[in-house]
Amino acid sequence: MFLTANSGGKRYRRRVRIWLSLILALSVVFVLNPLPASAGGWKLVFQDNFDGNALNRDAWYTRYIYNNGTLDHLHKEKEAYSDHDNHVVSNGILSLVIRKVGDDSQPRPYESGMIRSHQLFHYGYFEARVKLPSGKGLWPAFWLNSDYDKNGRLGWPPEIDIFEYVFNGITEHPDMIHSNVAVSKTNKAQDGTWIYSDPDFHQKFFFYKAPEDLTQDWHTFGLLWDTDDTASVFIDGKQLWKRKYLWVYKDGAEAGPAHIIFNLAIGGGWAGKGGIDDSKIPAALQIDYIRVCQRSDAPDAQPRCGDSPLTPP
């Protein structure tokens, strides 16, 4: 078919209108559904592989921050944190060792080990590979607690418990691991809204019921404390929960940055509810490594935190 100049002009204008309509439609789509920004990668900001034959005292304290850094126990636990070979480094493993040094008439007849990081953090991905001890009454934990704020103030909450492992033979058993955030009961300044929990994670009592005894093998625990003020905990790459969490004091003021704590406690009202099995003492919480990474768009940012295949997106 032959077209006249007039009919060709009409067709050209019609095509232009169609193309303009398509461009406008696509523009609306991109405005309403923008392409995701580049996620960037991870920058390693702290790592200890526990090489050598002694704990790196330039990286770790061995007491809680309270009482000017000398507090050696919490609550009604039966241990006192000490430095009598309670931090054994060998073959790339740190063992926090607990042993009995007194009789049951004493308030704290056990000596144990704990570490608290010199370096402080605000947001990041925290990962550690650990071997949990077995024995009724033991209470190992991996957690974050707030340090001094810019005004020299200490307060609580906030706190993130990556794991607390308790076996008391009554309410707590070898296939249960506790994990939670601390939220002020008076005003919930830290928020704590649940975003996700695994079907085997019990929100009411904050524990995950694993398919096996968790002391039988090494496990990798991770915390993603993200810049959107959320916290997510993982075991061997499996997400246990995710909650909205603000790192603030009870009055809503920004809390001091976080330090990392590993400790091995024993006894008390929770762990000691069913008594203590001294036949399992001495015992140790073993730590293969701890690393911390933060999100980064720098050219040298890496897709993983260290070499961990469990790094979350």
C-alpha positions in Angstrom: 0.0 0.0 0.0 1.2 3.4 -0.9 1.0 6.2 1.7 0.5 9.9 1.0 2.6 12.5 2.8 -0.4 13.3 5.0 -1.1 9.8 6.0 2.6 9.2 6.7 2.7 12.2 9.0 -0.3 11.0 11.0 1.3 7.6 11.5 4.5 9.2 12.6 2.7 11.4 15.1 0.8 8.3 16.4 4.0 6.4 16.9 5.5 9.3 18.8 2.5 9.4 21.1 2.8 5.7 21.7 6.5 6.0 22.5 5.9 8.9 24.9 3.2 7.0 26.6 5.5 4.0 27.1 8.3 6.3 28.4 5.9 7.9 30.9 4.6 4.5 32.1 8.1 3.2 32.6 9.0 6.4 34.5 6.1 5.9 36.9 7.2 2.3 37.4 10.7 3.3 38.3 9.6 6.1 40.6 7.2 3.7 42.5 9.6 0.8 42.4 13.1 2.1 42.2 16.0 -0.2 41.4 17.7 -1.4 44.6 20.8 0.5 45.6 24.1 -1.3 45.5 24.4 -3.3 48.7 28.1 -2.8 48.7 30.1 -5.3 50.8 31.7 -5.9 54.1 34.8 -4.4 55.8 36.5 -6.5 58.5 36.9 -4.2 61.5 37.9 -6.7 64.2 39.1 -10.3 64.3 40.8 -12.7 66.7 41.7 -16.2 65.6 43.4 -16.9 69.0 46.7 -17.8 67.5 49.8 -18.1 69.6 49.8 -19.4 73.2 48.2 -16.6 75.3 45.2 -14.3 75.3 45.9 -11.0 73.6 45.5 -8.6 76.5 45.6 -5.6 74.2 42.3 -6.8 72.7 40.5 -8.3 75.8 39.7 -7.4 79.4 38.9 -10.3 81.7 36.3 -8.7 84.0 33.0 -6.8 83.5 33.1 -3.0 83.0 31.4 -2.3 86.3 33.2 -1.4 89.5 35.8 0.3 87.4 36.4 -2.8 85.4 36.8 -5.2 88.3 33.4 -6.9 88.7 34.0 -10.7 88.6 30.5 -12.1 88.7 26.8 -11.2 88.1 23.6 -12.1 89.9 23.8 -15.1 92.2 26.2 -17.1 90.1 28.7 -19.4 91.8 31.8 -18.4 89.9 34.3 -15.6 90.2 36.1 -14.6 87.0 39.8 -15.0 87.5 43.2 -15.2 85.7 44.4 -18.5 87.1 44.8 -20.3 83.8 41.1 -19.6 83.0 42.0 -18.3 79.5 43.9 -21.1 77.7 45.0 -20.4 74.1 46.2 -23.5 72.2 46.1 -24.7 68.6 44.1 -21.6 67.5 41.4 -22.1 70.2 40.6 -20.0 73.2 39.2 -22.1 76.1 37.4 -20.3 78.9 38.0 -22.8 81.7 35.9 -23.2 84.8 37.1 -25.3 87.8 36.1 -25.8 91.4 38.5 -24.2 93.9 36.4 -24.2 97.1 33.5 -26.0 98.9 29.8 -25.5 98.6 29.7 -23.4 101.8 31.4 -20.6 99.9 29.4 -18.1 97.9 31.6 -18.6 94.8 33.5 -21.9 95.0 34.3 -21.9 91.2 36.8 -19.8 89.2 36.1 -19.2 85.5 37.1 -17.2 82.5 35.4 -14.3 80.6 36.6 -11.8 78.0 35.3 -8.3 77.2 36.6 -6.5 74.1 38.6 -3.3 74.2 37.3 -2.3 70.8 33.8 -0.9 70.7 31.1 -1.2 68.1 27.9 0.4 66.8 26.3 -1.8 64.1 27.9 -4.7 62.3 27.9 -8.4 61.7 29.4 -10.4 64.6 30.3 -14.1 64.0 32.0 -16.7 66.3 32.5 -20.4 66.0 32.2 -22.1 69.4 32.0 -25.4 71.2 29.6 -25.4 74.1 30.4 -27.3 77.3 28.1 -30.0 78.6 27.2 -30.2 82.3 24.2 -29.4 84.4 24.5 -25.9 85.9 26.8 -24.4 83.3 25.9 -21.1 81.6 28.1 -20.0 78.7 27.1 -16.8 76.7 28.1 -14.6 73.8 26.6 -11.1 74.0 26.9 -7.3 73.5 26.6 -4.9 76.4 26.9 -1.1 76.3 30.1 0.7 77.3 30.4 4.3 78.6 28.6 6.9 76.6 30.2 10.2 75.5 29.3 11.6 78.9 30.9 8.8 80.9 27.5 7.3 81.7 26.8 3.6 82.1 23.3 2.3 81.8 21.2 -0.8 81.1 19.5 -1.8 78.8 20.6 -2.1 75.9 21.9 -5.6 75.6 21.9 -8.2 72.8 22.3 -11.8 73.8 23.5 -13.7 70.7 23.3 -16.9 72.8 22.9 -18.1 76.3 23.2 -21.8 76.8 21.8 -23.2 80.0 21.2 -26.8 81.0 19.5 -27.2 84.3 17.6 -30.5 83.7 14.3 -28.9 84.6 13.3 -26.1 82.3 16.4 -26.1 80.1 17.8 -29.0 78.1 20.8 -29.7 75.8 18.8 -29.0 72.6 17.8 -25.5 73.7 19.6 -22.2 73.1 18.4 -18.8 74.4 18.7 -15.6 72.4 17.1 -12.2 73.0 17.4 -8.4 73.3 16.9 -6.5 76.5 13.9 -4.1 76.4 13.0 -1.7 79.2 9.8 -2.9 80.8 8.7 0.6 81.8 8.7 2.3 78.5 10.1 -0.1 75.9 12.5 2.6 74.7 14.4 0.0 72.8 11.3 -1.1 70.8 11.8 -4.8 70.4 9.0 -5.3 67.8 9.2 -8.8 66.3 9.8 -8.9 62.6 10.5 -12.7 62.2 11.1 -15.8 64.2 11.8 -19.4 63.1 9.0 -21.9 63.7 11.2 -23.6 66.3 12.0 -20.4 68.1 9.7 -19.7 71.1 9.1 -16.0 71.4 7.6 -16.2 74.9 10.7 -17.8 76.5 13.2 -16.7 73.9 14.7 -20.1 73.0 15.3 -22.1 69.9 14.7 -25.9 70.1 17.4 -27.5 68.0 17.1 -31.0 66.4 20.0 -32.3 68.5 22.2 -31.8 71.6 24.0 -28.6 70.9 27.1 -29.7 72.8 28.0 -32.5 70.4 29.6 -30.3 67.7 30.9 -26.9 66.9 28.4 -24.2 65.9 28.7 -20.8 64.3 26.6 -18.0 65.8 26.1 -14.7 64.1 24.4 -11.4 64.9 23.5 -8.9 62.2 23.0 -5.6 64.0 22.0 -3.4 61.0 21.9 0.3 60.4 18.1 0.2 60.1 18.1 -0.5 63.9 17.2 -4.2 63.5 18.9 -7.2 65.1 18.9 -10.7 63.7 20.6 -13.8 65.2 21.7 -16.9 63.3 23.0 -20.4 64.1 25.0 -22.1 61.4 23.5 -19.7 58.9 19.9 -20.4 60.0 18.1 -17.2 61.0 16.4 -17.6 64.4 14.8 -14.2 64.8 14.8 -10.6 63.7 13.6 -7.6 65.9 13.5 -3.9 65.7 16.0 -2.7 68.3 17.2 0.7 69.3 20.5 1.0 71.1 19.3 3.5 73.7 19.0 3.7 77.5 15.7 3.6 79.3 15.3 7.4 78.9 15.7 7.1 75.1 19.2 8.7 75.1 21.8 7.1 72.8 23.7 4.4 74.8 27.4 4.0 74.7 28.9 1.8 72.0 28.9 -2.0 72.5 31.6 -4.3 73.7 31.7 -8.0 73.0 31.5 -10.5 75.9 32.1 -14.2 76.1 31.7 -15.8 79.5 31.3 -19.1 81.2 29.1 -18.9 84.3 27.7 -21.6 86.6 24.8 -21.9 89.0 22.4 -19.2 90.2 18.7 -19.1 90.1 18.4 -20.1 86.4 21.3 -22.3 85.5 21.5 -23.8 89.0 17.8 -24.6 89.3 18.5 -28.4 89.1 21.8 -28.3 90.9 25.4 -28.5 89.5 27.1 -31.6 88.2 30.6 -31.4 89.5 31.6 -34.5 87.6 31.7 -32.3 84.5 34.0 -29.8 86.0 36.6 -28.7 84.9 34.8 -27.6 81.7 35.4 -25.0 79.0 33.6 -22.8 76.5 35.8 -23.1 73.4 36.1 -20.3 70.8 37.7 -20.8 67.4 37.4 -17.2 66.2 35.4 -14.0 66.6 35.2 -11.5 63.7 33.2 -8.3 63.2 32.5 -6.7 59.9 30.6 -3.5 58.9 28.8 -2.6 55.7 31.0 -0.6 53.3 30.8 0.8 49.8 34.6 1.1 49.7 36.4 -0.3 46.6 38.1 -2.9 48.8 34.9 -4.1 50.4 34.4 -7.8 50.3 31.3 -9.9 49.6 31.9 -11.9 52.8 32.9 -11.1 56.3 36.4 -12.6 56.3 36.1 -16.0 54.6 32.7 -16.9 56.2 30.2 -18.5 53.8 27.5 -17.7 56.4 27.7 -13.9 55.9 24.2 -12.6 55.6 23.2 -10.4 52.6 
